[in-house]
Amino acid sequence: MKKYILFTMMLLSALLFSSCKDDDNIADGVDREFMTMFRMDDNTGRGDSDPYRCQVITVNNHQNSVHLYWYGVNDCAGYELKVALQPNVSSGLTTDWENPNNIILDTILGPDKLDIILNNLEYSTDYRFAIRTLSKKGEGYHSKWYGYGNGRQWAEYCGLTTGNRYPVPEVITQSAPTKTSVRVYIDPSYANAVGNWTENYDNQFEKNFEIKDGKFVMQKLSVTASSENPAAAVPAQWANHQLTEEDFSRGYIDIDGLAESSVYIINVENINVPIHVDAVYNTLSVRTDGDVGAPVLIKHEVTPNDTLSDGKTLVDISSYQAMRLDEVFSDYVKNNKLAEGTVFELEGGKTYYFKNNMSLSKGFTLHTRPEDLAAGKGHAKVCMGGLWKEGNTVKSNNFMFGRQPQSGESFTLFVKSLTFEDIDFDCPLAEAFNGTSPGTGNYFINMYSNGMAVTLQSFEVLRCNFQNMIRGFIRVQGTKIKKFEHVLVQDCNFMNCGYYDNGGGGYPWVAGDGKQSKSNIFKDMVFRGNTFYDSPRASLFNDGNKSLDWGTDVAYNITLENNTFVNFSTRSTGRQLFDLRYLPGGSKITVKNNLFILTKDANDTRNIFQGGMDVRTINGSGIVVFDISNNWSTNDNLTSGQVFTSGAFNAKNNSAGKWPEMIISGVGAAVVTPDNISATDLMNDPNPHNYEQGEAIKRHHHDSYTGLYYKNTETVKNCNIYKLGIGASTWKK
């Protein structure tokens, strides 16, 4: 193998490039060794055709091994290899890679060793690898590290993701935990596991697990503290509990002596299997209960400067008079003195900010202090980054549903409630499409592609204002199961959002991923009383548009009522409000009392589009309910008598009108009715800036919402939109 890897010409070309790079970083003039590199497509250009590329490999039908290859360096002393989990070192900071707590493996390899196989890694886990060449002259002459890159510098890091684990039977479940205990139910029955299997592929339980007398073999139960709170006490009796016949006969185990407001990981294991990742069955994550105390006021203290992503270079942000929040919420996740559900209060009229992405793995409420609102101080402002640029790139960030896994964390996160109230969210320097380049790739809440499975009981955003969320609003992604039991976005305003590219692309406002038939973020989703003002983006609701084998327990219930849409997504055709091509049977779509407006100046020559609905197939039972009625528009820019340029709710093709018997108020009620009033007669100044032929970045930018307030005229007061209370009530004042 060494003969094939140690090509003289390849070595010269690759390492001369590396040595030049090294020279740029050697301020002390030391004659270091050449920096080796892992063999990746970025430096071979051979893609999957290279047999000596770094890759995940299958061993014993399990895809949790990796084979690493690197270039050899003549006459060196050897190589030092480091392995870490991606979340712990993806910043690219040297301090993260040199923190022993972040390193899974740090080993020295001989000069003739040009590859290594790492077996029995965690399944479905992102790993990062770093390597350097060791010099015979000693420490001061070793090469620089290859692999410390942050993932955006493609040729300077090596990351691999192990494959999914084979299907695992659910042999343990849990009750609702108390402050210090939880009941774990245990069912080793093979027949029950097979009976509970609902997927349309073979579970292969017999192949991958030891079964004896019709039962899965297991001898041990273990409880450990989660990485969120590693110091949480674990009673010795539960750290390594030997399962007894009494445990199995009883059918449950009461685990007590736990700390309040803490997360614990519970496994049962077959000790006959020598490899831990294959010995455990399904894993439980338990957060013990706790008393929610009085609201916590985050007293505003200005952060005058911060550091760039390198952790060193200072940037002056004193002009924003903002306070950094990262540490407050990082501490909250680990602090068992603050129970899940804690209410955090911000000072009205003050500005706060997050520097980095903030994982949402422990429920809380964040709002402006009610006393400040009552005193007329206004909303607190929270900036999701956007206070400085690094090079030409805006340093933005997002909240993140759930979090990235640490070693062995293959369980589901359960989050009780996330609530945001009376806050202005912004990313001040975020940029829309500028005529040539896409805008800032930011969201309000995103999700890591390797994020853990998450069940969110409640997610509410109330009376908040949003600006400069360019690429998306709410997005989930990755292969794990995502379940949102309840989502409510109410009385919020959106302006200067979207316009990520020339066609108003980016991600939908609510973006599912279509990866898992058991996922459902649309179980109870309500958008009520909101205003979307000239913020072109893709659809409002999109589930990934994949036809999945949904079970009978998965159905959507989406309600859209009393919202105002002014030029919702006008940049291109096909931007539907409901882009749900394949609906699970048993779903319900409610659309009532909404106001739709398409408007522009008389001399504005651009096309403006508005799509309604794209539903093509109803899966499962083949039955859904469309509750669509009392939706209105102004009389501007109509197409065939309606505001929609495509996908009208009553359309007979790819919309609700395809199934007239399922529209409970009748097809006629699904028509959006034009009122006898124009947008400019209804509102003070709703038209977008006419910059279509001018500065591109300003085409969908507005300084305020004031132009949306209704005019105080008899024409307005006598129109149906006003009399029937159509749309958001905000603009009726």
C-alpha positions, 0 to 999 in steps of 0.5 A: 500500500505504501508504494501506492501512496508515497508517489514521488511526484504527488508528494512533491506537488502536494507537500510543496503546496503545504510547505509554502503554506507552512512557511506563511505560518512560521514566524520563528523561522524554524525549519519544520517538517513538511505538513502531511495531509489526509487523502481527500478529494480536495487534494486528489481530485479523484473522488470515490475512484481513489481506493486510498481515500479517507472513508467510512467502511463496512466491517461485519455489515456495520458501517461504524469504522473509518479508514484513514490514509495520508501522504508519506513524508520521507525521513520523518520521525512519524505522525501524530493523529488526533480524533474528536467529535465534530461539535467539539472542534468544528470552530477550527480554534487551536484551543479546542483541538488542544483541549484534552477533554475534546479528544477521543484519540491522540496517538503516535504512529511510525514513519512507515505507517500511512493508514489506520482503521478505526473500528467500533465508533459510534453510529451516525456520528460526525468525527473530525481528524487531525494529523501532523508530521513529527520531526527527528529534531524534536517538538519545535520542528514538527509540522503544523497540524492538518485538520484544524480547519473549521469546515468552511476551509474545505482543504484544511479539515477531514471529517467523516460521518459513520453510518446508521445503526441497524434497527434497535428494538425498544425494550425500555420506556419511561414514565414522567420523571419526578424531581428525583426519580423515574420509572423505567419499564422493561420488556425483553419480549422479542414477540412484542418488539416485532409486533411494535415494529411499524416500518416497511423493511425487515428489522433483522432483530434476530441477526443483530441481537442475542435472543434466548427463550423468546427474549432479548438477552440483557443483564445490566442497566446503567444510569449516567449523567448527560453531557449537558450536566456531567457533574449531576450525581448518579447513585452508585446502585444505578451506575451499574445495576445488575438486572434481576428476575424480580425486575423482569417479573415486575416489569419496571425499575424505579430509579431514585436518588437523582438530582433535580432538573438534571438530564440522565442517560439510561441504557440496558446492555447485553454484556455478552457482546464485547463492543459497547455500541452494539451491546446496548439497546434503545437509549433513554434520556430523562430530565428530572423535574424541578421547581420553576422559580421567579423570573430571572432578569438579565440586567443589561450590561453593555459588551463594548467589544468581542472577538472574531471567530479566531478568538483573538482579534477584537472588534468594536461593537460599542455603537450597538450598546448591546449585551452578549447572551451566549454565556447566560444560556450556555450556563442555563443548560448545565445549571440544575438550580434553574429548572426547565421552563425558567422565564428570562426577562430582558430590559425593554428598549435595550439591545442584546445579542448572541455571537454563536449558534445557541442550541435549544435543548432545555425549554425556557421563556424569553420575553421583555419584562412586562413592567417595561412594556407597561411603562412604554419602554418598548420591546427588547431587541435581540440580535442574532449576530450581524454586528460585524463582518469577518472579511466580506461575510456577515457574522450571523447565527441562529437558534438551533433546535436540539443540539449536536450529539456527544459520544454515545448520545443516540437518544431523543431529546425531550424539550418541554416548551420554548416561548419567545414573547415581545422581542424584536429579533434582528441581524442588522448587517445581514444582506439580501441578494445584491444583484449578483451574490446570494444573501446572508445564510441566516435563520431564526431557528435552524437545526444541525444536519447531524442534530439529535432526534428531538420531541418539542412539546410546545413552541410559541412565538408571540408578539415579536418583530423580525427583520433581516432573517434572510435565508429562512425562518424555521428549519429542521434537517437531518435523518433523526426523528423530529416531533413538534407537538404544538407550534403557535406563531401569533401577532408577529410582524416580518419585514426585510426578510427573505430575498436570498436570491433573485427568485426569492429562494432560500428555504421556506418559512417553515421547512421540513426535510422529508427524511423520516416518516415518523417525523411531524413538525406540523402536528398542530401548527398555527399561524395567526394574526401575523403580517408578512410584508414584502419578504420574498421567500419560498413557500410558507409551509413545506415538508420536504415534498417527499412521499413517505410511508406515514403511519396512521399516527402521523397527520398534519393540522395546519391553521392559517388565520387572520394573517395579512400578506402584502406581496408575500413572495412575488419574485417568481412563479411557484412560490406557494403558501402551502407547498405540501405535494404529498399529504398524509391521510387524516390531515386538516388544512384550515385557511380563514380570514386572511388578507392577501395583497399584491400591490406596486406603483403604477410605473413599477414594471416588474412582474408580481406573483402569488401562489396559493397551494400545491397539493398533489397526492393524499397518502394513507387513507386518502382523506383530508379536511380543507376548511377554507373560507372568508379569505379576502384580497384588495382588487389590485393585480388580479388573475382570473378574478383572484389574487393568486397567479397560480395555485388558487385554493379552488383550482382543480389541479394540484390544489384543494379544488382537486378534492371538492368533497373534502372542502367542508364549506364548499369549493365556492368558499375557497375562492379568495374574494376581492373587496371593492378597494385597492391597497393604496386606498386601504393602507397609507403607503403599502407599495414596495420600493421601485428599485427593480431597475436600480439598486438591487439590494433595496428592492424589498427593503422598508424602513418601517411598517407605518405604511400598512396602517389603514386610512381613516376614511369612510371607504375603508370603514365600509369595506368588507376587509374592515367590517369583517375583521379580515387579516391582522388587527394591528393595522386597523388602529 
